[in-house]
Each structure stands twice: as C-alpha cells, then as structure tokens.
Amino acid sequence: MIFEEKTVESKKLFEGRIIDLRVETVEFPDGKTAYRELVDHPGGVGILALTKDGKIPLVRQFRKPIEKAIWEIPAGKLDKNEEPKMCGIRELKEETGYIAKEIVSLGFLYPSPGFANEVTHIFFAKGLEKGEVSPDEDEYLDIEEFSVDDVRKMILNNEINDAKSVIAFLKCDAMNLFER
C-alpha cells in the first residue's frame, strides 16, 4: 500500500511569531480528497541534565494551552538557523544556570505529527557547572532538582506528563546514562 498524500492546494491562514497555520487539500492514492489543518513550527529542543550528585534539574512553568503549571526538562524553541545542540546548551544555561561539559544526542521526536511538523531534539547533559539563571523576560520558572528515582516515580504517577521529558528520561534510563 502507498502511504502518501499528494498536496493539491495549500493556503496559509496565519503567520505568527512562533507558528504558522495552513490548510491543505490532499489527494489519496485512490483519488479521493480531504483537507488537512496544519501547524508549521520551527522545532525545539529538550535537555535532560544530571548533576554531579545524581540529581535531575526540572523546571515548572505555566502552560497556557493546558491551563496549569507542569514539571519539564529545560527546553525551548529553535531560533532561525540554530543548531539543536547549541539551542540545548542555551536553554540549559538560561533555565537552570548549568553549563554542561558533555552533551549527548538522544535523537528526536514528533510531538504531534497528526497536525504539526514540529521536531523536538532531545539531549542528555552531564559534567555540570553551576552559573546564573537567566530566563527569557516572559518566562516564569520554578527550578528544582530531583533524584532519578523521584523522577521515575513522578512519571509513573503522572506528575510528569510532558512528552519530551518522559521520552528523554526513558531513553536515558534505557541507555544506562544515569549509572555512569
């Protein structure tokens, strides 16, 4: 079976600071057509860090789409032409104050491929040195450090339910990165 949809028409509906919205008419392999409402996003980065004493710094911030504050790994939007690793270094420093001596790519994920083209790159950082926190002017964060076991329990108890954070933790755990 051919898993492809041919774009017949594309209309941009909105151009924003972070996202653009468009509607596309697509044609299926059998000739039928449908509409797709799509979000264009520049992509982002999440970075799970491990302190020298085995703690994971998490940030808690209010997320308007879900109307609540949640715990997450440090993360942010890619700037135009920014390398994902550099974005991760920047976000870790801005949100936690930490500078990492070692950063390992954990790959990438598609947070919502049903309607958005966003790609989130995830990284693991260790060899941390503490510096000054400098969040963006519109960012209000709580920062707290948790043990690996506490983060695992928070994920299992649905206290951490941010996809990039859960996936980064699971990949680090499966790769035994917490035990080195």
DANORZI-V536042 format. One record per residue. PSI is psi in whole degrees, 0 to 359 (none if undefined). Layout:
PSI + PSI
This chain:
142 + 121 + 80 + 147 + 122 + 130 + 122 + 320 + 145 + 128 + 123 + 128 + 331 + 139 + 113 + 184 + 325 + 320 + 159 + 150 + 140 + 159 + 131 + 142 + 127 + 153 + 131 + 165 + 333 + 4 + 347 + 155 + 161 + 170 + 146 + 125 + 120 + 147 + 125 + 127 + 141 + 350 + 169 + 183 + 143 + 143 + 116 + 122 + 152 + 119 + 168 + 333 + 20 + 23 + 152 + 115 + 127 + 153 + 143 + 126 + 155 + 133 + 108 + 317 + 330 + 1 + 41 + 165 + 138 + 156 + 136 + 162 + 157 + 139 + 165 + 174 + 140 + 134 + 162 + 129 + 16 + 136 + 137 + 318 + 318 + 323 + 317 + 317 + 314 + 312 + 320 + 315 + 312 + 314 + 334 + 344 + 351 + 144 + 128 + 139 + 334 + 129 + 129 + 133 + 136 + 7 + 209 + 168 + 160 + 106 + 321 + 69 + 353 + 339 + 353 + 147 + 13 + 137 + 127 + 120 + 138 + 145 + 160 + 135 + 141 + 179 + 49 + 141 + 133 + 137 + 205 + 136 + 138 + 69 + 160 + 158 + 338 + 18 + 128 + 113 + 146 + 140 + 131 + 149 + 135 + 151 + 160 + 317 + 320 + 319 + 317 + 313 + 320 + 322 + 312 + 331 + 7 + 27 + 336 + 115 + 18 + 124 + 313 + 325 + 316 + 314 + 317 + 315 + 312 + 320 + 315 + 317 + 312 + 330 + 5 + 32 + 340 + 345 + 6 + none
